[in-house]
């Protein structure tokens, strides 16, 4: 019996996501928005582990916030998180015009000029706003295909759904595990391509320690290593919701230091990414969808997953 429980739970989870992609996209948009706000409020009222973790993370971002302000932020954060899911379920049915109307990108010239130079570009983002919508805008409005990496999910059928979903939006999706992803990303960049990576939470044992909102966290080394190894431009990006529109800012490039070892340069470049992420998160904390442990001091030595 012990082997059947996780399998059943996995099939149920996969089925629920399939229902979301199949049914939510057919709802009128106001109805879908109202439904997911209601779901967000119900989840928030239950005060489960994810909500408490979000609130704990937000307490670091807004250290002067009292309990009432933190509760307000976490409620808005759950609404933002559920908006991400509502939009993601509906994105495959959005027209290019609808995608274009849903996002406003500042300093886009940094991306287009980098691509025009033929050196390749790495866009690095935190879990802010809706990164899938930003990716769909890049592929549909800018007509730029790109490569990204997805965490392997269980069951495998659920991972396959996410890969198919993102491929349908024009993305090339590589599995995070296995070690081959870095080489493929490097080849795409050397060919003048575009790589987009969500990079505010380390999913490996080789993350780089950074100072983030006054304490130490680990973030992935990949963006900085790729820029050093291929000569690609490294651009931080932050996203936030502004009423019915999502806005994005492409920050100035993170340069490769002229001196220093690879490890030293990777550390300083990843810190620069963390600083850019922190700027966007501090301005729009309710749109940071970090429902997991992030800071090293929050990780439990008993082996609990972050």
Secondary structure, DSSP 4 states (H G I P E B T S, - for coil): -HHHHHHHHHHHHHHHHHHHHHHGGGS-HHHHHHHHHHHHHHHHHHT-HHHHHHHHHHHHHTTT--HHHHHHHHHHHHHHHHHHHHHHHHHTT--HHHHHHTEEEESTHHHHHHHHTTS-EEEEE-SBS-HHHHHHHHHHTS---EEEEE---SSHHHHHHHHHHHHHTTEEEEESTTS-HHHHHHHHHHTT-EEEEE-SS--SS-PEEEEETTEEEEE-SHHHHHHHHH--EEEEEEEEEETTEEEEEEEEE-PPPSSS-HHHHHHHHHHHHHHHHHHHHHHTGGGB---S--BGGGS-TT----
